[in-house]
Amino acid sequence: MQLSAIVEALLIASQEPLPSEEIARLVRARVAEADDVRIRETEEGQAPPALPEWLQDLAATSSAKVTQSIESLNVIYQETQRVFTILERPKGWKIYTRIEYGEFIRQLFPGRKPERMSGPAMETLAIIAYRQPITKAAIEAVRGVACDGMIQKLLDRDLIRIGGRAELPGRPLLYETTDLFFEHFGIRSIDDLPNASELRKVKLPEAEPVPAPANEPDQQLAFSTVGIPAAAAGDESHTDA
């Protein structure tokens, strides 16, 4: 029994993505279980029979070997023109149907229409994705407009989440992307985004507090920005969120 076949079986049976480390652990656990059974069922005074050679080989299964097996499976899928492939996401490997069959698969779900986001929503999401964790004030400093509505829409769609509070006066909330964000855009990490390393180093404009009028000491501070750059909003057209 080949490791690639075992990996394929595990991925088909699992409802959740499996990382390479977990697949390797499951394979080694099966070998250890077989070894325990071998010893337990051996009569006292007799030498236990040896494990089958193929099972002994699996005892040394590592995450690197699992990844190699997945690569070989994908080559086979490609050569035999199978309709699925194995892709890695933040939570691990999973079998997906190929994108070119998407229009046919969509017929299974006639009540579900593709959801598209507006340009402002994509712009807000791009800022959060590249500079996470980030505060609302920092997002607004880049966009130059209030972002409460856009942030709420992204929260409702589970594309972003609250990741904690910043060590700043008032302890503002920090926003970051979710696992669904990575699934939706088909990436494993922020490093897979276009020009990620460069854009994460670009200095953002700072939100400058505007003092409240002297006769309204309790009024909440507003923010103003200078030199706001245009944020990347993706490479596809969008309708309003």
Phi and psi in degrees as GROMACS dihedral restraints (atoms count N, CA, C in turn):
[ dihedral_restraints ]
;  ai    aj    ak    al  type     phi  dphi    fc
    3     4     5     6     1   -84.9    20    10
    4     5     6     7     1   151.1    20    10
    6     7     8     9     1   -61.9    20    10
    7     8     9    10     1   -39.5    20    10
    9    10    11    12     1   -60.7    20    10
   10    11    12    13     1   -38.9    20    10
   12    13    14    15     1   -67.3    20    10
   13    14    15    16     1   -38.1    20    10
   15    16    17    18     1   -66.6    20    10
   16    17    18    19     1   -43.7    20    10
   18    19    20    21     1   -60.0    20    10
   19    20    21    22     1   -43.9    20    10
   21    22    23    24     1   -61.0    20    10
   22    23    24    25     1   -43.6    20    10
   24    25    26    27     1   -62.7    20    10
   25    26    27    28     1   -41.8    20    10
   27    28    29    30     1   -64.2    20    10
   28    29    30    31     1   -41.8    20    10
   30    31    32    33     1   -68.3    20    10
   31    32    33    34     1   -35.3    20    10
   33    34    35    36     1   -69.1    20    10
   34    35    36    37     1   -39.3    20    10
   36    37    38    39     1   -77.1    20    10
   37    38    39    40     1   -28.3    20    10
   39    40    41    42     1   -80.1    20    10
   40    41    42    43     1   136.7    20    10
   42    43    44    45     1   -84.8    20    10
   43    44    45    46     1   -15.5    20    10
   45    46    47    48     1  -116.2    20    10
   46    47    48    49     1   155.0    20    10
   48    49    50    51     1   -60.1    20    10
   49    50    51    52     1   148.5    20    10
   51    52    53    54     1  -121.2    20    10
   52    53    54    55     1   122.4    20    10
   54    55    56    57     1   -72.4    20    10
   55    56    57    58     1   159.2    20    10
   57    58    59    60     1   -57.5    20    10
   58    59    60    61     1   -39.9    20    10
   60    61    62    63     1   -62.0    20    10
   61    62    63    64     1   -38.7    20    10
   63    64    65    66     1   -72.0    20    10
   64    65    66    67     1   -38.4    20    10
   66    67    68    69     1   -62.8    20    10
   67    68    69    70     1   -44.1    20    10
   69    70    71    72     1   -61.9    20    10
   70    71    72    73     1   -40.2    20    10
   72    73    74    75     1   -63.2    20    10
   73    74    75    76     1   -42.5    20    10
   75    76    77    78     1   -62.9    20    10
   76    77    78    79     1   -40.4    20    10
   78    79    80    81     1   -65.5    20    10
   79    80    81    82     1   -45.8    20    10
   81    82    83    84     1   -65.7    20    10
   82    83    84    85     1   -34.4    20    10
   84    85    86    87     1   -63.9    20    10
   85    86    87    88     1   -37.5    20    10
   87    88    89    90     1   -66.0    20    10
   88    89    90    91     1   -39.7    20    10
   90    91    92    93     1   -64.1    20    10
   91    92    93    94     1   -44.2    20    10
   93    94    95    96     1   -63.0    20    10
   94    95    96    97     1   -38.2    20    10
   96    97    98    99     1   -63.7    20    10
   97    98    99   100     1   -44.1    20    10
   99   100   101   102     1   -63.5    20    10
  100   101   102   103     1   -36.4    20    10
  102   103   104   105     1   -67.9    20    10
  103   104   105   106     1   -39.9    20    10
  105   106   107   108     1   -63.3    20    10
  106   107   108   109     1   -42.1    20    10
  108   109   110   111     1   -63.7    20    10
  109   110   111   112     1   -41.3    20    10
  111   112   113   114     1   -58.3    20    10
  112   113   114   115     1   -45.5    20    10
  114   115   116   117     1   -71.1    20    10
  115   116   117   118     1   -41.0    20    10
  117   118   119   120     1   -66.6    20    10
  118   119   120   121     1   -34.4    20    10
  120   121   122   123     1   -89.3    20    10
  121   122   123   124     1    -0.9    20    10
  123   124   125   126     1   -80.2    20    10
  124   125   126   127     1   131.1    20    10
  126   127   128   129     1   -67.3    20    10
  127   128   129   130     1   147.7    20    10
  129   130   131   132     1   -59.6    20    10
  130   131   132   133     1   134.6    20    10
  132   133   134   135     1    91.4    20    10
  133   134   135   136     1    -6.9    20    10
  135   136   137   138     1  -108.2    20    10
  136   137   138   139     1   152.1    20    10
  138   139   140   141     1   -78.1    20    10
  139   140   141   142     1   131.1    20    10
  141   142   143   144     1   -65.1    20    10
  142   143   144   145     1   142.3    20    10
  144   145   146   147     1   -66.9    20    10
  145   146   147   148     1   153.2    20    10
  147   148   149   150     1   -75.2    20    10
  148   149   150   151     1   149.1    20    10
  150   151   152   153     1   -67.1    20    10
  151   152   153   154     1   151.4    20    10
  153   154   155   156     1   -55.7    20    10
  154   155   156   157     1   147.1    20    10
  156   157   158   159     1   -58.4    20    10
  157   158   159   160     1   -40.3    20    10
  159   160   161   162     1   -65.4    20    10
  160   161   162   163     1   -32.2    20    10
  162   163   164   165     1   -74.5    20    10
  163   164   165   166     1   -36.0    20    10
  165   166   167   168     1   -62.3    20    10
  166   167   168   169     1   -39.4    20    10
  168   169   170   171     1   -62.8    20    10
  169   170   171   172     1   -32.9    20    10
  171   172   173   174     1   -72.0    20    10
  172   173   174   175     1   -15.6    20    10
  174   175   176   177     1   -64.4    20    10
  175   176   177   178     1   -21.9    20    10
  177   178   179   180     1  -100.8    20    10
  178   179   180   181     1    19.2    20    10
  180   181   182   183     1   -63.7    20    10
  181   182   183   184     1   130.0    20    10
  183   184   185   186     1  -122.0    20    10
  184   185   186   187     1   168.5    20    10
  186   187   188   189     1   -62.7    20    10
  187   188   189   190     1   -34.1    20    10
  189   190   191   192     1   -64.1    20    10
  190   191   192   193     1   -40.9    20    10
  192   193   194   195     1   -67.1    20    10
  193   194   195   196     1   -36.0    20    10
  195   196   197   198     1   -63.3    20    10
  196   197   198   199     1   -45.5    20    10
  198   199   200   201     1   -61.7    20    10
  199   200   201   202     1   -40.6    20    10
  201   202   203   204     1   -62.4    20    10
  202   203   204   205     1   -39.7    20    10
  204   205   206   207     1   -63.9    20    10
  205   206   207   208     1   -40.4    20    10
  207   208   209   210     1   -65.6    20    10
  208   209   210   211     1   -40.2    20    10
  210   211   212   213     1   -61.8    20    10
  211   212   213   214     1   -40.5    20    10
  213   214   215   216     1   -68.2    20    10
  214   215   216   217     1   -35.9    20    10
  216   217   218   219     1   -64.0    20    10
  217   218   219   220     1   -42.9    20    10
  219   220   221   222     1   -64.3    20    10
  220   221   222   223     1   -34.8    20    10
  222   223   224   225     1   -63.6    20    10
  223   224   225   226     1   -43.3    20    10
  225   226   227   228     1   -63.9    20    10
  226   227   228   229     1   -43.7    20    10
  228   229   230   231     1   -59.1    20    10
  229   230   231   232     1   -40.7    20    10
  231   232   233   234     1   -68.2    20    10
  232   233   234   235     1   -44.5    20    10
  234   235   236   237     1   -67.9    20    10
  235   236   237   238     1   -33.6    20    10
  237   238   239   240     1   -94.6    20    10
  238   239   240   241     1     5.8    20    10
  240   241   242   243     1    56.8    20    10
  241   242   243   244     1    44.8    20    10
  243   244   245   246     1   -72.8    20    10
  244   245   246   247     1   158.5    20    10
  246   247   248   249     1   -90.4    20    10
  247   248   249   250     1     6.1    20    10
  249   250   251   252     1  -134.1    20    10
  250   251   252   253     1   166.2    20    10
  252   253   254   255     1  -150.0    20    10
  253   254   255   256     1   165.7    20    10
  255   256   257   258     1  -105.9    20    10
  256   257   258   259     1   123.0    20    10
  258   259   260   261     1  -122.0    20    10
  259   260   261   262     1   149.1    20    10
  261   262   263   264     1   -98.5    20    10
  262   263   264   265     1   133.0    20    10
  264   265   266   267     1  -124.0    20    10
  265   266   267   268     1   176.2    20    10
  267   268   269   270     1   -53.5    20    10
  268   269   270   271     1   -32.6    20    10
  270   271   272   273     1   -93.0    20    10
  271   272   273   274     1    -3.5    20    10
  273   274   275   276     1   135.2    20    10
  274   275   276   277     1  -164.9    20    10
  276   277   278   279     1   -87.6    20    10
  277   278   279   280     1   146.9    20    10
  279   280   281   282     1  -154.2    20    10
  280   281   282   283     1   149.9    20    10
  282   283   284   285     1   -87.6    20    10
  283   284   285   286     1   128.4    20    10
  285   286   287   288     1  -126.4    20    10
  286   287   288   289     1   149.0    20    10
  288   289   290   291     1   -72.4    20    10
  289   290   291   292     1   150.6    20    10
  291   292   293   294     1   -70.1    20    10
  292   293   294   295     1   148.5    20    10
  294   295   296   297     1   -62.8    20    10
  295   296   297   298     1   -28.8    20    10
  297   298   299   300     1   -68.2    20    10
  298   299   300   301     1   -13.3    20    10
  300   301   302   303     1   -99.1    20    10
  301   302   303   304     1     7.0    20    10
  303   304   305   306     1   -59.8    20    10
  304   305   306   307     1   -40.2    20    10
  306   307   308   309     1   -65.0    20    10
  307   308   309   310     1   -32.9    20    10
  309   310   311   312     1   -74.7    20    10
  310   311   312   313     1   -42.0    20    10
  312   313   314   315     1   -64.7    20    10
  313   314   315   316     1   -31.7    20    10
  315   316   317   318     1   -62.0    20    10
  316   317   318   319     1   -22.8    20    10
  318   319   320   321     1   -67.0    20    10
  319   320   321   322     1   -18.2    20    10
  321   322   323   324     1   -71.1    20    10
  322   323   324   325     1   -20.3    20    10
  324   325   326   327     1  -127.3    20    10
  325   326   327   328     1    68.7    20    10
  327   328   329   330     1   -63.9    20    10
  328   329   330   331     1   -23.8    20    10
  330   331   332   333     1   -83.1    20    10
  331   332   333   334     1    -8.6    20    10
  333   334   335   336     1  -105.3    20    10
  334   335   336   337     1   119.9    20    10
  336   337   338   339     1  -105.3    20    10
  337   338   339   340     1   146.1    20    10
  339   340   341   342     1   -59.3    20    10
  340   341   342   343     1   132.5    20    10
  342   343   344   345     1   -95.9    20    10
  343   344   345   346     1   128.7    20    10
  345   346   347   348     1  -116.6    20    10
  346   347   348   349     1   150.2    20    10
  348   349   350   351     1  -103.4    20    10
  349   350   351   352     1   152.6    20    10
  351   352   353   354     1   -71.0    20    10
  352   353   354   355     1   165.5    20    10
  354   355   356   357     1   -58.2    20    10
  355   356   357   358     1   -47.1    20    10
  357   358   359   360     1   -59.9    20    10
  358   359   360   361     1   -38.0    20    10
  360   361   362   363     1   -66.7    20    10
  361   362   363   364     1   -42.4    20    10
  363   364   365   366     1   -65.4    20    10
  364   365   366   367     1   -37.5    20    10
  366   367   368   369     1   -64.0    20    10
  367   368   369   370     1   -44.7    20    10
  369   370   371   372     1   -63.1    20    10
  370   371   372   373     1   -43.4    20    10
  372   373   374   375     1   -63.6    20    10
  373   374   375   376     1   -39.4    20    10
  375   376   377   378     1   -63.3    20    10
  376   377   378   379     1   -41.5    20    10
  378   379   380   381     1   -62.3    20    10
  379   380   381   382     1   -45.0    20    10
  381   382   383   384     1   -64.3    20    10
  382   383   384   385     1   -43.8    20    10
  384   385   386   387     1   -61.9    20    10
  385   386   387   388     1   -45.4    20    10
  387   388   389   390     1   -77.4    20    10
  388   389   390   391     1   -29.6    20    10
  390   391   392   393     1  -117.9    20    10
  391   392   393   394     1    18.1    20    10
  393   394   395   396     1   -66.3    20    10
  394   395   396   397     1   151.2    20    10
  396   397   398   399     1   -74.1    20    10
  397   398   399   400     1   144.1    20    10
  399   400   401   402     1  -141.6    20    10
  400   401   402   403     1   147.7    20    10
  402   403   404   405     1   -87.3    20    10
  403   404   405   406     1   162.9    20    10
  405   406   407   408     1   -63.6    20    10
  406   407   408   409     1   -38.1    20    10
  408   409   410   411     1   -61.8    20    10
  409   410   411   412     1   -38.6    20    10
  411   412   413   414     1   -68.7    20    10
  412   413   414   415     1   -37.8    20    10
  414   415   416   417     1   -63.1    20    10
  415   416   417   418     1   -45.6    20    10
  417   418   419   420     1   -66.8    20    10
  418   419   420   421     1   -28.8    20    10
  420   421   422   423     1   -65.6    20    10
  421   422   423   424     1   -33.9    20    10
  423   424   425   426     1   -77.4    20    10
  424   425   426   427     1   -45.6    20    10
  426   427   428   429     1   -80.7    20    10
  427   428   429   430     1   -28.5    20    10
  429   430   431   432     1    81.3    20    10
  430   431   432   433     1     7.8    20    10
  432   433   434   435     1  -138.8    20    10
  433   434   435   436     1   163.8    20    10
  435   436   437   438     1   -65.7    20    10
  436   437   438   439     1   139.6    20    10
  438   439   440   441     1  -117.8    20    10
  439   440   441   442     1    12.8    20    10
  441   442   443   444     1   -55.4    20    10
  442   443   444   445     1   -47.7    20    10
  444   445   446   447     1   -64.6    20    10
  445   446   447   448     1   -43.5    20    10
  447   448   449   450     1   -65.6    20    10
  448   449   450   451     1   -41.4    20    10
  450   451   452   453     1   -63.4    20    10
  451   452   453   454     1   -41.6    20    10
  453   454   455   456     1   -64.7    20    10
  454   455   456   457     1   -39.8    20    10
  456   457   458   459     1   -63.3    20    10
  457   458   459   460     1   -40.4    20    10
  459   460   461   462     1   -68.9    20    10
  460   461   462   463     1   -35.2    20    10
  462   463   464   465     1   -66.0    20    10
  463   464   465   466     1   -42.4    20    10
  465   466   467   468     1   -63.3    20    10
  466   467   468   469     1   -33.5    20    10
  468   469   470   471     1   -86.3    20    10
  469   470   471   472     1     0.7    20    10
  471   472   473   474     1    62.9    20    10
  472   473   474   475     1    28.4    20    10
  474   475   476   477     1   -89.2    20    10
  475   476   477   478     1   -23.1    20    10
  477   478   479   480     1  -132.5    20    10
  478   479   480   481     1   165.8    20    10
  480   481   482   483     1  -147.6    20    10
  481   482   483   484     1   167.5    20    10
  483   484   485   486     1   -83.0    20    10
  484   485   486   487     1   121.6    20    10
  486   487   488   489     1  -103.3    20    10
  487   488   489   490     1     7.4    20    10
  489   490   491   492     1   135.9    20    10
  490   491   492   493     1  -159.4    20    10
  492   493   494   495     1  -127.9    20    10
  493   494   495   496     1   143.6    20    10
  495   496   497   498     1   -79.1    20    10
  496   497   498   499     1   149.7    20    10
  498   499   500   501     1   -82.3    20    10
  499   500   501   502     1    63.5    20    10
  501   502   503   504     1  -130.9    20    10
  502   503   504   505     1   163.1    20    10
  504   505   506   507     1   -54.4    20    10
  505   506   507   508     1   130.1    20    10
  507   508   509   510     1    87.3    20    10
  508   509   510   511     1    -7.3    20    10
  510   511   512   513     1    47.0    20    10
  511   512   513   514     1    61.0    20    10
  513   514   515   516     1   -64.6    20    10
  514   515   516   517     1   155.3    20    10
  516   517   518   519     1   -69.6    20    10
  517   518   519   520     1   147.5    20    10
  519   520   521   522     1  -108.5    20    10
  520   521   522   523     1   138.7    20    10
  522   523   524   525     1  -114.6    20    10
  523   524   525   526     1   143.8    20    10
  525   526   527   528     1  -147.7    20    10
  526   527   528   529     1   165.3    20    10
  528   529   530   531     1   -79.4    20    10
  529   530   531   532     1   161.5    20    10
  531   532   533   534     1  -106.4    20    10
  532   533   534   535     1   175.1    20    10
  534   535   536   537     1   -63.7    20    10
  535   536   537   538     1   -33.8    20    10
  537   538   539   540     1   -63.0    20    10
  538   539   540   541     1   -33.2    20    10
  540   541   542   543     1   -58.7    20    10
  541   542   543   544     1   -47.1    20    10
  543   544   545   546     1   -65.5    20    10
  544   545   546   547     1   -40.2    20    10
  546   547   548   549     1   -63.1    20    10
  547   548   549   550     1   -44.5    20    10
  549   550   551   552     1   -63.2    20    10
  550   551   552   553     1   -40.4    20    10
  552   553   554   555     1   -97.5    20    10
  553   554   555   556     1     1.5    20    10
  555   556   557   558     1    66.8    20    10
  556   557   558   559     1    41.1    20    10
  558   559   560   561     1  -127.3    20    10
  559   560   561   562     1   160.9    20    10
  561   562   563   564     1   -94.2    20    10
  562   563   564   565     1   -32.8    20    10
  564   565   566   567     1  -154.9    20    10
  565   566   567   568     1   173.6    20    10
  567   568   569   570     1   -62.2    20    10
  568   569   570   571     1   -28.5    20    10
  570   571   572   573     1   -64.1    20    10
  571   572   573   574     1   -19.0    20    10
  573   574   575   576     1   -81.3    20    10
  574   575   576   577     1    -9.0    20    10
  576   577   578   579     1   -70.4    20    10
  577   578   579   580     1   150.4    20    10
  579   580   581   582     1   -60.0    20    10
  580   581   582   583     1   132.4    20    10
  582   583   584   585     1    53.5    20    10
  583   584   585   586     1    36.1    20    10
  585   586   587   588     1   -60.5    20    10
  586   587   588   589     1   -47.0    20    10
  588   589   590   591     1   -63.8    20    10
  589   590   591   592     1   -38.4    20    10
  591   592   593   594     1   -72.3    20    10
  592   593   594   595     1   -47.1    20    10
  594   595   596   597     1   -69.0    20    10
  595   596   597   598     1   -27.5    20    10
  597   598   599   600     1   -74.0    20    10
  598   599   600   601     1   -13.9    20    10
  600   601   602   603     1   -98.9    20    10
  601   602   603   604     1   -11.7    20    10
  603   604   605   606     1   -66.0    20    10
  604   605   606   607     1   132.2    20    10
  606   607   608   609     1   -72.9    20    10
  607   608   609   610     1   126.2    20    10
  609   610   611   612     1   -85.2    20    10
  610   611   612   613     1   151.7    20    10
  612   613   614   615     1   -65.0    20    10
  613   614   615   616     1   146.2    20    10
  615   616   617   618     1   -95.2    20    10
  616   617   618   619     1   143.0    20    10
  618   619   620   621     1   -80.7    20    10
  619   620   621   622     1   121.6    20    10
  621   622   623   624     1  -102.6    20    10
  622   623   624   625     1   123.7    20    10
  624   625   626   627     1   -67.3    20    10
  625   626   627   628     1   135.0    20    10
  627   628   629   630     1  -100.1    20    10
  628   629   630   631     1   118.5    20    10
  630   631   632   633     1   -57.8    20    10
  631   632   633   634     1   141.8    20    10
  633   634   635   636     1   -72.0    20    10
  634   635   636   637     1   151.2    20    10
  636   637   638   639     1   -56.1    20    10
  637   638   639   640     1   149.6    20    10
  639   640   641   642     1   -60.9    20    10
  640   641   642   643     1   -31.5    20    10
  642   643   644   645     1   -86.1    20    10
  643   644   645   646     1     0.7    20    10
  645   646   647   648     1  -132.3    20    10
  646   647   648   649     1    69.0    20    10
  648   649   650   651     1   -66.3    20    10
  649   650   651   652     1   -22.3    20    10
  651   652   653   654     1   -93.7    20    10
  652   653   654   655     1    -1.5    20    10
  654   655   656   657     1   -68.4    20    10
  655   656   657   658     1   138.9    20    10
  657   658   659   660     1   -66.6    20    10
  658   659   660   661     1   141.0    20    10
  660   661   662   663     1   -66.7    20    10
  661   662   663   664     1   140.1    20    10
  663   664   665   666     1   -97.3    20    10
  664   665   666   667     1   174.8    20    10
  666   667   668   669     1  -131.3    20    10
  667   668   669   670     1   144.8    20    10
  669   670   671   672     1  -129.2    20    10
  670   671   672   673     1   155.8    20    10
  672   673   674   675     1  -133.9    20    10
  673   674   675   676     1   157.5    20    10
  675   676   677   678     1  -131.4    20    10
  676   677   678   679     1   137.8    20    10
  678   679   680   681     1    66.0    20    10
  679   680   681   682     1    53.5    20    10
  681   682   683   684     1   -80.6    20    10
  682   683   684   685     1   121.7    20    10
  684   685   686   687     1   -82.0    20    10
  685   686   687   688     1   161.2    20    10
  687   688   689   690     1   -80.4    20    10
  688   689   690   691     1   133.0    20    10
  690   691   692   693     1   -90.5    20    10
  691   692   693   694     1   149.8    20    10
  693   694   695   696     1   -66.7    20    10
  694   695   696   697     1   137.3    20    10
  696   697   698   699     1  -121.0    20    10
  697   698   699   700     1    24.5    20    10
  699   700   701   702     1    88.2    20    10
  700   701   702   703     1   174.9    20    10
  702   703   704   705     1  -114.6    20    10
  703   704   705   706     1    20.1    20    10
  705   706   707   708     1  -128.0    20    10
  706   707   708   709     1   158.9    20    10
  708   709   710   711     1   -79.7    20    10
  709   710   711   712     1   151.3    20    10
  711   712   713   714     1  -138.6    20    10
  712   713   714   715     1   152.9    20    10
  714   715   716   717     1  -105.5    20    10
  715   716   717   718     1   173.5    20    10
  717   718   719   720     1   -62.4    20    10
  718   719   720   721     1   143.3    20    10
